[in-house]
Amino acid sequence: MKASEADILIVPGRGGAAPGDWYSRWAEKLSTARLIDGLDWMNPDRHAWVERIVAETRLASRPVVLVAHGLGVAAAVHAAQEMTEGVAGGFFVTPPDLSGDMTLAPEIAAFGPYPRAPLIFPSITVASRNDPFGSYEHAEDVASAWGSLTVDAGESGAIDAASGHGPWPEGSMVFARFLARLET
C-alpha cells in the first residue's frame, strides 16, 4: 500500500501534537495524513478519545492506517475493539504502562488496562528501552497480545521532540516499510 492509498489517522498522546513532534511533521508531509483534533489533550477522557477515533475511521474514504503515540496508543487500541472494518493497519509508538504498577493520574489510569485481544489488522509497536512512561518489556507484552510486531528502538526515551526525535527519520523508514506490506 502507498500512503496515497490510505487515510493516515494520527492520534497524539497526552499534551497533543507539538509543532516539532515527528507525528506533526508526518501530518504536514503526508498528503493523506491528518491529526485528530478537537479533543482536550491535557485532560484526557478515554471515552471522548475512543469515540473520536471510531468516528474519524468511519468517515474515511480509504482504508485507515492508525498512527498513535503514547496515550494515543491506548485510545487507538480501545477504539479498534469497537471496529470490525475500515482499518488496514496500526503503527503504535511507545505505549505507556497502564497496568497499575506505576503511579498514574486518574484520567490516565482510566485508559487502562489495555485490551489484550488480538487486533483484526496488522500492526507494529515501536518500543524504547528507556521510555519514562513504560518499560520495553511491558510494550513487548501488550504488543504480543495484540499480534503486533515489536520494533526495538533502543534507548530512545519517549520518542518525542523532548527526547530528540523531532524528525525521527528511522521511524519514517519503518513506517514506509510497514505501509508497503499492507494490502489495499
TALINBEL-V991258 format. One record per backbone hydrogen bond with DSSP energy under -1.0 kcal/mol. CO is the residue of the C=O (numbers start at 1). NH is the residue of the N-H. If there is no record, write none. Layout:
co;nh
CO;NH
CO;NH
//
This chain:
co;nh
2;5
3;6
7;65
8;34
9;67
10;36
11;69
13;16
18;21
21;25
22;26
23;27
24;28
25;29
26;30
30;33
32;8
34;10
39;41
41;15
45;49
46;50
47;51
48;52
49;53
50;54
51;55
52;56
53;57
54;58
55;59
63;7
64;88
64;89
65;9
66;91
67;11
68;93
69;72
70;73
71;75
72;76
73;77
74;78
75;79
76;80
77;81
79;82
86;64
89;66
90;124
91;68
92;126
93;70
105;108
105;109
106;110
108;111
109;112
122;90
123;149
124;92
125;151
126;94
127;153
131;134
133;97
135;139
136;140
137;141
138;142
139;143
140;144
141;145
142;146
143;148
146;119
149;125
151;127
154;129
154;156
156;159
160;165
161;164
168;172
169;173
170;174
171;175
172;176
173;177
174;178
175;179
176;180
179;182
//
